[in-house]
């Protein structure tokens, strides 16, 4: 399955179009409802993956179960997640027809693992109930308008919390992007100051500034 064949499949399966946040051939696949990545297609030098051939290969990063990652990593066509959390993500080489079915299965699992959580659905349900609650209380027109305004504000805040908590789950106070972890469990990766952002800023502000640069 080539990258174009993959993009055709996810378009048919999930209605997803690839996005190119870095303005190169590296692409991300997002959920429509929470904007969370469920797949990342990257160009990688073959030697960085330990492959004997020269040149560039395409890999697909998917989120998966740690036990499954452990069982697949090291098999032909599977690699530790390139530029992503290696405990939660896995890289699969594209262009190998024998992996086509596995890619579809793993991408489907990644889609499920990155879907909105039940707690979020419960919160969204409470937001949708605001207009009905306003009607039941026989509020005035001005009060109902205020309730609708509150509903929209809560929806915006909920969406922002989802984006912050889920889209950027692989960063923290020190790192804008956690590449992996040492044997002792310490994270390593790209630090905030390396991308020109003051590490002393509040976490949410740092993430917003980084998002604006993408």
Steps between C-alpha positions, in 0.01 A plus 500: 500500500652829388425831671251590225323166536490559875351848454235358265408233755466740798297736282254220429510355852500814717445793266848627593728710281874519576628827645851640456577715808874517428455599133692199368407141410446398863126471565265451794159330514257654748165423652234742382338534842799555729785580256714232661757324285430133432770459236817676384674431166869591503791488259798337672852415388528122470821493705322664798269199511791259476410392146780388269379692196575866434249778440171613654210280609148588611382383842162521670490577872199358685400496866472149638492282809842474669486119507421488129777749428745278687399193302521672160811712542795325346293311246559584135340836415436608861714750691505703822286808438704755307491843673214397729440336837645153448294347782168602345573522126639269232650565155404277206676510166278588207542348155511138624190327362523216755429757776188651340248312715702560816519872423121522468450311827757705691370827360147404605629427852683834505179675392313341792774576755505869405121544487327729755476352847168419672558774755510753219173368362340540842620858522375576152161354594478743792581788265223397259251491788543870585236634254244241617569591862447866418161426345386290795577782741279741301783749460452833329621560145810679631575215742462238225735703282749502787462122537570448129807723527618292798444182298716624213772613741502160672520324164800710401670436834432125480641484148810689610553266797472198271751649259745583777465169684488263204675656201809582705511202734863432400638828637550628853641794693855439371448355154298625205531150352593187694689274260548212738609384845827379647533157661439674832171648378619859455358678191719660234419705193475856367496761777286816496801734475620311191191619311530855631238482778570618856489185718389712796161579343186318619460163330181587311655822368808311379283249316294776339815680382634177354171429328511846340843418353385175338 
